[in-house]
Amino acid sequence: MNKENQDNNWKRMSFKGNKVWAQTDGKNKLVQEKDKVLIKYNLKQDYEYKVKYESLKPEDQAIPAKKKTLKNKDSKSTSNQSIPELEPGADLPENCIRIYTDGASSGNPGPSGIGILLIYGEKRKEISQYIGQGTNNIAELTAIKVALEELKRNDLPVYIFSDSSYSIGLLTKGWKPKKNQTLVFEIRKLLKNFNDISFIKVKGHAGIKENEVADFLATSAIKKGQE
C-alpha cells in the first residue's frame, strides 16, 4: 500500500478535546474492533491508541491549543520569553526537534537518574545518566537542562515532552520556585537561547512509546549508578 492510500485510511476527529486521526476503511467509515477505534495524534508517529468509539467526536469539537507566557523577572527584555505549553494533539512542523525527558528517584530523595530521547528527522539520540542523590523533581528538571545543553542548533522549532507538571509549571507559567531555585534559573537562562521552543505535557505510563523510552533510560541510569 502506498503512502497516499495509507493516509486515506485515516480521518480527522476529536478525542478529549484534542485533534486526532482515526482509522477508517478508506471510505470514511471508522473501523471498529470490540467497540474500539485506532487513533494517532500524528500520521507520522509509529504508535497508535485504542479508544472507545463513543469517545470520538467531530473534528470541530476539538479545543484549540492555548499558549501560555513565562513571566521572567530576571530579564528586562521579554521578546523571547514566550514559552508556550501546547496540547498533546498539536500538529508539529516537520523540521522540528522533539525531546522526551524523564527523571526518576529511588526513595525521593534517593539515587536519581535522567532519561532523554532526542529526535530530529531520522536521527535519534538517547541519554541515560546517573545524577547521584536527589528528588524526583530535581531529576525531572535536570533532564530538561541536560537536553537543552545537548542541542547544537537554536534556529529550529524545539518541542519538549514531559510528564512533570512541576517542571512545566515552573517553566511556562511563571511559578516562583520555593526549592531548586538555582536549577530553575539555569534552565530559564538556557531557554532564552532558542527562537522557538514549546513544552507539551504528556501523561506518564500511558503507552506513549517515546516517553516510555525516556522513563526506561532514567530508571536504568539509577540501576547502573548503584552497581
Backbone as numpy.savetxt, mean C-alpha at the origin, in Angstrom:
# Nx Ny Nz CAx CAy CAz Cx Cy Cz
-5.67 -17.11 -25.35 -6.52 -15.91 -25.35 -5.64 -14.68 -25.35
-5.89 -13.73 -26.27 -5.06 -12.54 -26.32 -5.50 -11.54 -25.26
-4.67 -10.47 -25.09 -4.91 -9.50 -24.04 -6.25 -8.80 -24.21
-6.63 -8.49 -25.46 -7.89 -7.77 -25.69 -9.06 -8.60 -25.23
-9.04 -9.90 -25.52 -10.14 -10.77 -25.09 -10.17 -10.92 -23.57
-8.96 -10.97 -22.96 -8.90 -11.07 -21.51 -9.52 -9.85 -20.86
-9.21 -8.66 -21.37 -9.75 -7.43 -20.81 -11.26 -7.37 -20.97
-11.80 -7.95 -22.05 -13.23 -7.94 -22.28 -13.99 -8.82 -21.30
-13.28 -9.67 -20.57 -13.91 -10.56 -19.60 -14.04 -9.92 -18.21
-13.82 -8.63 -18.13 -13.94 -7.92 -16.86 -14.74 -6.64 -17.09
-15.51 -6.22 -16.12 -16.22 -4.96 -16.25 -16.15 -4.19 -14.94
-16.26 -2.87 -15.06 -16.17 -2.00 -13.91 -17.40 -2.14 -13.01
-17.14 -2.30 -11.69 -18.21 -2.37 -10.69 -17.73 -1.61 -9.46
-18.57 -1.56 -8.44 -18.21 -0.94 -7.17 -18.30 -1.99 -6.08
-17.27 -2.03 -5.22 -17.25 -2.97 -4.10 -16.82 -2.21 -2.85
-17.72 -2.09 -1.88 -17.46 -1.36 -0.64 -16.99 0.06 -0.92
-17.57 0.68 -1.94 -17.25 2.05 -2.26 -16.05 2.24 -3.17
-15.34 1.14 -3.47 -14.16 1.21 -4.33 -14.46 0.69 -5.73
-13.84 1.29 -6.73 -13.99 0.79 -8.09 -13.15 -0.49 -8.24
-13.76 -1.52 -8.81 -13.06 -2.78 -9.04 -13.41 -3.30 -10.43
-12.72 -4.34 -10.84 -13.04 -5.06 -12.07 -13.63 -6.41 -11.67
-14.79 -6.73 -12.18 -15.47 -7.99 -11.88 -15.46 -8.89 -13.11
-15.26 -10.19 -12.88 -15.15 -11.14 -13.99 -16.51 -11.38 -14.65
-16.51 -11.39 -15.99 -17.73 -11.66 -16.76 -17.49 -12.81 -17.72
-18.53 -13.22 -18.38 -18.43 -14.30 -19.36 -18.06 -13.78 -20.75
-17.66 -12.51 -20.82 -17.33 -11.90 -22.10 -18.53 -11.25 -22.75
-19.70 -11.45 -22.17 -20.94 -10.85 -22.69 -21.59 -9.95 -21.63
-20.74 -9.42 -20.75 -21.15 -8.46 -19.74 -21.97 -9.07 -18.60
-22.01 -10.41 -18.53 -22.72 -11.08 -17.45 -21.70 -11.60 -16.44
-21.92 -11.28 -15.16 -20.99 -11.69 -14.12 -20.94 -13.21 -13.98
-19.74 -13.73 -13.82 -19.55 -15.17 -13.62 -19.63 -15.47 -12.14
-20.57 -16.34 -11.76 -20.75 -16.68 -10.36 -20.33 -18.13 -10.09
-19.68 -18.30 -8.95 -19.34 -19.64 -8.48 -19.69 -19.71 -7.00
-20.74 -20.45 -6.69 -21.25 -20.52 -5.32 -21.60 -19.12 -4.81
-22.27 -18.35 -5.64 -22.73 -17.00 -5.30 -21.59 -16.01 -5.07
-20.40 -16.33 -5.58 -19.27 -15.42 -5.45 -18.69 -15.09 -6.81
-18.11 -13.89 -6.91 -17.56 -13.39 -8.17 -16.11 -12.98 -7.95
-15.25 -13.26 -8.93 -13.86 -12.83 -8.85 -13.77 -11.34 -9.16
-12.97 -10.62 -8.36 -12.73 -9.21 -8.64 -11.24 -8.90 -8.58
-10.87 -7.80 -9.22 -9.51 -7.27 -9.14 -9.63 -5.76 -8.93
-8.64 -5.19 -8.25 -8.61 -3.74 -8.12 -7.91 -3.11 -9.33
-7.09 -3.89 -9.99 -6.37 -3.42 -11.18 -6.21 -4.59 -12.13
-6.47 -4.40 -13.41 -6.41 -5.51 -14.37 -5.01 -6.12 -14.47
-3.99 -5.34 -14.14 -2.62 -5.83 -14.29 -2.14 -6.63 -13.08
-2.89 -6.60 -11.98 -2.46 -7.36 -10.82 -2.71 -8.85 -11.07
-1.87 -9.68 -10.45 -1.98 -11.12 -10.68 -2.72 -11.84 -9.56
-3.34 -11.10 -8.63 -4.12 -11.73 -7.58 -5.56 -11.27 -7.68
-6.45 -12.13 -7.23 -7.89 -11.88 -7.35 -8.56 -12.17 -6.02
-9.75 -11.61 -5.84 -10.54 -11.84 -4.65 -11.89 -12.44 -5.04
-12.47 -13.24 -4.14 -13.82 -13.73 -4.35 -14.73 -12.99 -3.38
-15.75 -12.35 -3.92 -16.69 -11.60 -3.08 -18.11 -12.03 -3.40
-19.00 -11.79 -2.47 -20.40 -12.16 -2.68 -21.01 -11.34 -3.80
-21.80 -12.00 -4.61 -22.43 -11.35 -5.77 -23.23 -10.12 -5.35
-23.97 -10.24 -4.24 -24.84 -9.13 -3.84 -24.06 -7.93 -3.31
-22.76 -8.11 -3.01 -21.97 -6.99 -2.50 -21.43 -6.10 -3.62
-21.59 -6.54 -4.86 -21.15 -5.74 -6.00 -22.27 -4.79 -6.43
-21.88 -3.53 -6.66 -22.83 -2.50 -7.04 -22.39 -1.86 -8.35
-23.27 -1.08 -8.99 -22.87 -0.38 -10.22 -21.68 0.54 -9.98
-20.90 0.77 -11.01 -19.68 1.57 -10.90 -19.94 2.96 -10.33
-21.06 3.56 -10.69 -21.32 4.95 -10.27 -21.60 5.09 -8.78
-21.65 3.95 -8.05 -21.83 4.01 -6.60 -20.50 4.04 -5.85
-19.39 4.00 -6.60 -18.07 4.07 -5.97 -17.84 5.46 -5.41
-17.13 5.52 -4.29 -16.83 6.79 -3.64 -15.49 7.31 -4.18
-15.44 8.53 -4.69 -14.18 9.08 -5.22 -13.11 9.10 -4.15
-11.85 8.81 -4.58 -10.72 8.84 -3.64 -10.53 10.25 -3.10
-10.25 10.35 -1.81 -10.03 11.65 -1.18 -8.55 11.86 -0.95
-8.12 13.11 -1.08 -6.73 13.47 -0.82 -6.67 14.27 0.48
-5.72 13.89 1.32 -5.58 14.56 2.60 -4.20 15.19 2.69
-4.15 16.37 3.30 -2.92 17.15 3.29 -2.18 17.04 4.61
-0.86 16.89 4.52 -0.01 16.86 5.69 0.34 18.29 6.08
0.03 18.70 7.30 0.39 20.01 7.79 1.74 19.92 8.46
2.75 20.44 7.84 4.11 20.32 8.34 4.56 21.65 8.91
4.73 21.72 10.23 5.15 22.94 10.88 6.66 23.12 10.84
7.39 22.09 10.36 8.84 22.17 10.35 9.35 22.97 9.17
8.50 23.32 8.23 8.94 24.04 7.04 7.95 25.14 6.71
8.47 26.30 6.29 7.61 27.41 5.90 6.99 27.17 4.54
7.66 26.37 3.71 7.15 26.10 2.37 6.23 24.89 2.41
5.05 25.01 1.80 4.10 23.90 1.76 3.85 23.45 0.33
4.71 23.87 -0.61 4.48 23.58 -2.03 4.53 22.10 -2.32
5.31 21.33 -1.56 5.42 19.90 -1.83 5.00 19.07 -0.62
4.12 19.63 0.22 3.76 18.94 1.44 2.38 18.29 1.38
1.77 18.24 0.19 0.49 17.58 0.05 0.74 16.09 -0.13
0.55 15.31 0.93 0.80 13.87 0.91 -0.55 13.16 0.89
-1.04 12.74 -0.27 -2.36 12.13 -0.34 -2.42 10.74 0.29
-3.58 10.42 0.83 -3.89 9.04 1.22 -5.00 8.60 0.29
-4.72 7.63 -0.56 -5.68 7.19 -1.56 -6.43 5.96 -1.10
-7.61 5.75 -1.70 -8.39 4.56 -1.43 -7.72 3.34 -2.07
-7.89 2.14 -1.50 -7.25 0.94 -2.06 -7.58 0.67 -3.52
-8.74 1.09 -3.99 -9.13 0.80 -5.37 -8.69 1.85 -6.37
-7.88 2.81 -5.96 -7.47 3.88 -6.88 -6.64 3.33 -8.04
-6.89 3.85 -9.24 -6.09 3.46 -10.40 -4.72 4.12 -10.31
-3.67 3.36 -10.60 -2.31 3.87 -10.50 -1.71 4.01 -11.89
-0.87 5.03 -12.10 -0.22 5.20 -13.40 0.77 4.08 -13.68
1.00 3.79 -14.96 1.86 2.69 -15.34 3.32 2.92 -14.94
3.75 4.16 -14.90 5.16 4.44 -14.65 5.47 4.67 -13.18
4.58 4.22 -12.29 4.78 4.49 -10.86 5.66 3.43 -10.20
6.17 3.80 -9.04 6.89 2.87 -8.17 5.95 2.49 -7.04
5.76 1.19 -6.87 4.91 0.70 -5.78 5.79 0.14 -4.68
5.48 0.51 -3.45 6.26 0.05 -2.30 5.32 -0.54 -1.26
5.56 -1.78 -0.89 4.79 -2.44 0.16 5.69 -2.59 1.38
5.27 -2.03 2.50 6.10 -2.07 3.71 5.36 -2.72 4.86
6.13 -3.35 5.73 5.54 -3.94 6.93 6.61 -4.00 8.01
6.17 -3.93 9.25 7.06 -4.04 10.39 6.49 -5.05 11.36
7.38 -5.73 12.07 6.92 -6.75 13.02 7.78 -6.69 14.28
7.16 -6.98 15.41 7.87 -7.00 16.68 7.42 -8.21 17.48
8.37 -8.98 17.96 8.06 -10.16 18.76 8.09 -9.77 20.23
6.94 -9.40 20.76 6.87 -8.97 22.16 6.32 -7.57 22.32
6.63 -6.70 21.41 6.10 -5.32 21.36 6.15 -4.59 22.71
7.31 -4.18 23.21 8.59 -4.20 22.50 9.29 -5.56 22.57
10.18 -5.75 21.61 10.93 -6.98 21.52 11.74 -6.98 20.24
12.32 -8.12 19.89 13.08 -8.23 18.62 12.18 -7.82 17.45
12.69 -6.95 16.58 11.85 -6.39 15.51 12.51 -6.51 14.15
11.68 -6.55 13.12 12.19 -6.64 11.75 11.31 -5.86 10.80
11.85 -5.55 9.64 11.09 -4.83 8.63 11.11 -5.63 7.32
10.04 -5.46 6.55 9.94 -6.11 5.25 9.50 -5.10 4.22
10.17 -5.08 3.07 9.87 -4.10 2.02 9.88 -4.79 0.67
8.88 -4.52 -0.14 8.84 -5.00 -1.52 8.68 -3.78 -2.42
9.68 -3.55 -3.28 9.64 -2.44 -4.22 9.39 -2.97 -5.62
8.46 -2.35 -6.33 8.09 -2.81 -7.68 8.07 -1.62 -8.63
8.82 -1.77 -9.73 8.78 -0.77 -10.80 8.78 -1.52 -12.12
7.64 -1.53 -12.78 7.52 -2.31 -14.01 7.74 -3.78 -13.72
8.68 -4.39 -14.41 9.00 -5.80 -14.20 10.06 -6.01 -13.12
10.61 -4.91 -12.61 11.68 -5.01 -11.60 11.09 -5.11 -10.20
11.66 -5.99 -9.41 11.24 -6.18 -8.02 12.47 -6.27 -7.12
12.36 -5.70 -5.94 13.43 -5.81 -4.96 12.84 -6.04 -3.59
13.39 -7.01 -2.86 12.91 -7.35 -1.53 13.97 -6.98 -0.49
13.51 -6.43 0.64 14.41 -6.09 1.74 13.86 -6.71 3.02
14.68 -7.49 3.68 14.33 -8.10 4.96 15.44 -7.76 5.93
15.12 -6.98 6.97 16.18 -6.43 7.83 15.80 -6.49 9.30
16.69 -7.01 10.10 16.51 -7.05 11.55 16.94 -5.71 12.11
16.11 -5.08 12.95 16.44 -3.75 13.46 16.67 -3.74 14.98
16.76 -4.92 15.59 17.01 -4.99 17.03 15.75 -4.85 17.85
15.89 -4.37 19.07 14.74 -4.22 19.97 13.91 -3.00 19.57
12.61 -3.17 19.57 11.73 -2.05 19.21 10.28 -2.45 19.36
9.41 -1.51 19.05 7.96 -1.76 19.08 7.47 -1.99 17.65
6.25 -2.43 17.54 5.67 -2.64 16.23 5.56 -1.31 15.46
5.22 -0.23 16.17 5.11 1.07 15.52 6.47 1.55 14.99
7.51 1.32 15.78 8.85 1.70 15.32 9.22 0.91 14.08
8.89 -0.37 14.07 9.21 -1.21 12.91 8.44 -0.74 11.67
7.17 -0.40 11.83 6.36 0.06 10.70 6.95 1.35 10.11
7.29 2.30 10.97 7.87 3.55 10.51 9.24 3.35 9.88
10.04 2.49 10.50 11.39 2.24 9.98 11.34 1.61 8.59
10.36 0.76 8.36 10.21 0.14 7.03 9.96 1.21 5.98
9.12 2.18 6.30 8.84 3.27 5.36 10.09 4.11 5.13
10.80 4.41 6.20 12.02 5.22 6.10 13.07 4.54 5.23
13.32 3.27 5.47 14.32 2.53 4.70 13.90 2.45 3.23
12.62 2.25 2.98 12.14 2.18 1.60 12.39 3.49 0.86
12.10 4.61 1.51 12.34 5.92 0.89 13.82 6.16 0.62
14.65 5.73 1.54 16.09 5.89 1.37 16.63 5.02 0.24
15.90 3.96 -0.06 16.34 3.02 -1.10 16.10 3.55 -2.50
15.15 4.46 -2.67 14.76 4.95 -3.99 15.86 5.82 -4.59
16.15 5.57 -5.87 17.18 6.33 -6.58 16.58 7.49 -7.38
15.28 7.44 -7.63 14.62 8.48 -8.42 13.50 9.12 -7.63
13.34 10.41 -7.80 12.25 11.12 -7.12 11.30 11.82 -8.09
11.49 11.53 -9.40 10.65 12.18 -10.42 9.46 11.33 -10.83
9.41 10.08 -10.35 8.31 9.19 -10.71 7.26 9.16 -9.60
6.00 8.88 -9.94 4.98 8.74 -8.90 5.32 7.56 -7.98
5.18 7.77 -6.69 5.50 6.73 -5.70 4.26 6.45 -4.86
3.93 5.17 -4.70 2.77 4.77 -3.90 3.25 3.80 -2.83
3.01 4.16 -1.58 3.43 3.33 -0.46 2.20 2.65 0.14
2.22 1.33 0.16 1.13 0.53 0.71 1.53 0.07 2.12
0.67 0.35 3.09 0.96 -0.04 4.47 -0.33 -0.40 5.18
-0.24 -1.35 6.12 -1.43 -1.69 6.90 -1.39 -1.00 8.27
-0.47 -0.06 8.43 -0.31 0.65 9.70 -1.08 1.96 9.71
-2.22 1.98 10.39 -3.00 3.21 10.53 -2.19 4.27 11.27
-1.37 3.83 12.21 -0.51 4.73 12.99 0.44 5.48 12.08
1.15 4.77 11.23 2.13 5.41 10.34 1.46 6.34 9.35
0.39 5.87 8.72 -0.29 6.69 7.72 -0.91 7.93 8.36
-1.43 7.79 9.57 -2.00 8.94 10.25 -0.95 10.01 10.52
0.22 9.59 10.96 1.30 10.53 11.24 1.80 11.23 9.98
1.80 10.51 8.86 2.43 11.03 7.65 1.47 11.69 6.67
0.17 11.52 6.86 -0.79 12.14 5.94 -1.79 13.06 6.63
-1.98 12.89 7.91 -3.02 13.66 8.60 -2.46 14.70 9.57
-1.13 14.81 9.59 -0.52 15.83 10.44 -0.62 15.54 11.92
-0.79 14.26 12.32 -0.83 13.94 13.73 0.48 14.35 14.40
0.39 14.85 15.61 1.59 15.20 16.36 2.08 13.96 17.11
3.29 13.49 16.81 3.77 12.27 17.44 4.08 12.47 18.92
3.55 11.58 19.75 3.86 11.61 21.18 5.12 10.79 21.47
5.38 9.83 20.59 6.58 9.01 20.69 7.24 8.96 19.31
8.47 8.51 19.28 9.19 8.31 18.01 9.29 9.59 17.19
9.41 10.74 17.89 9.44 12.03 17.20 10.58 12.13 16.19
11.76 11.68 16.58 12.92 11.79 15.68 12.70 10.99 14.41
12.18 9.78 14.55 11.93 8.92 13.41 10.88 9.54 12.47
9.84 10.07 13.04 8.78 10.71 12.23 9.35 11.94 11.51
10.15 12.74 12.21 10.74 13.92 11.60 11.63 13.54 10.42
12.41 12.47 10.57 13.30 12.02 9.49 12.51 11.58 8.27
11.39 10.89 8.49 10.56 10.45 7.37 9.92 11.64 6.67
9.39 12.58 7.45 8.78 13.77 6.85 9.79 14.55 6.02
11.02 14.57 6.49 12.08 15.25 5.74 12.35 14.54 4.42
12.34 13.21 4.44 12.55 12.43 3.22 11.41 12.65 2.23
10.19 12.76 2.73 9.03 12.92 1.86 9.12 14.19 1.02
9.80 15.20 1.55 9.94 16.46 0.83 10.72 16.30 -0.48
11.49 15.21 -0.59 12.33 15.01 -1.78 11.55 14.52 -2.99
10.30 14.13 -2.79 9.54 13.51 -3.88 8.46 14.44 -4.42
8.35 14.45 -5.74 7.38 15.32 -6.41 5.96 14.78 -6.32
5.82 13.46 -6.31 4.49 12.84 -6.35 4.53 11.56 -5.53
4.05 11.63 -4.30 4.09 10.46 -3.42 2.77 10.35 -2.66
2.25 9.13 -2.56 0.95 8.90 -1.92 1.02 7.65 -1.06
0.12 7.58 -0.09 0.00 6.41 0.77 -1.34 5.73 0.52
-1.33 4.42 0.57 -2.56 3.65 0.43 -2.66 2.69 1.61
-3.72 2.81 2.39 -3.94 1.94 3.54 -4.53 0.62 3.05
-3.86 -0.48 3.40 -4.36 -1.80 3.04 -4.67 -2.57 4.32
-5.54 -3.53 4.21 -5.89 -4.36 5.35 -4.89 -5.50 5.48
-4.34 -5.65 6.66 -3.35 -6.70 6.88 -3.95 -8.08 6.83
-3.18 -9.03 6.32 -3.57 -10.44 6.26 -4.93 -10.62 5.57
-5.10 -9.88 4.48 -6.36 -9.96 3.73 -6.17 -10.62 2.37
-5.04 -11.29 2.19 -4.80 -11.99 0.93 -4.17 -11.16 -0.15
-3.73 -9.94 0.18 -3.04 -9.11 -0.82 -1.63 -9.63 -0.95
-1.31 -10.18 -2.10 -0.07 -10.92 -2.28 1.16 -10.13 -1.89
1.28 -8.91 -2.40 2.47 -8.12 -2.14 2.59 -7.74 -0.66
1.47 -7.47 -0.03 1.50 -7.14 1.39 1.90 -8.36 2.22
1.46 -9.52 1.79 1.84 -10.76 2.48 3.34 -11.01 2.34
3.91 -10.65 1.19 5.36 -10.80 0.98 6.11 -9.90 1.97
5.66 -8.64 2.10 6.31 -7.71 3.03 6.22 -8.23 4.46
5.08 -8.80 4.83 4.90 -9.37 6.17 5.87 -10.53 6.39
5.99 -11.39 5.39 6.90 -12.54 5.49 8.35 -12.07 5.65
8.73 -11.04 4.90 10.09 -10.51 4.98 10.37 -9.93 6.37
9.37 -9.27 6.96 9.55 -8.68 8.29 9.69 -9.75 9.36
8.80 -10.75 9.33 8.87 -11.80 10.35 10.11 -12.67 10.17
10.52 -12.88 8.92 11.73 -13.66 8.66 12.97 -12.96 9.20
12.97 -11.62 9.12 14.10 -10.85 9.63 14.28 -11.06 11.14
13.15 -11.15 11.86 13.23 -11.39 13.31 13.86 -12.76 13.59
13.42 -13.76 12.85 13.94 -15.11 13.05 15.44 -15.18 12.78
15.86 -14.51 11.70 17.28 -14.51 11.35 18.09 -13.73 12.37
17.50 -12.65 12.90 18.22 -11.83 13.88 18.40 -12.53 15.20
17.57 -13.52 15.48 17.67 -14.23 16.74 18.48 -15.52 16.65
18.94 -15.85 15.43 19.73 -17.07 15.26 21.14 -16.92 15.83
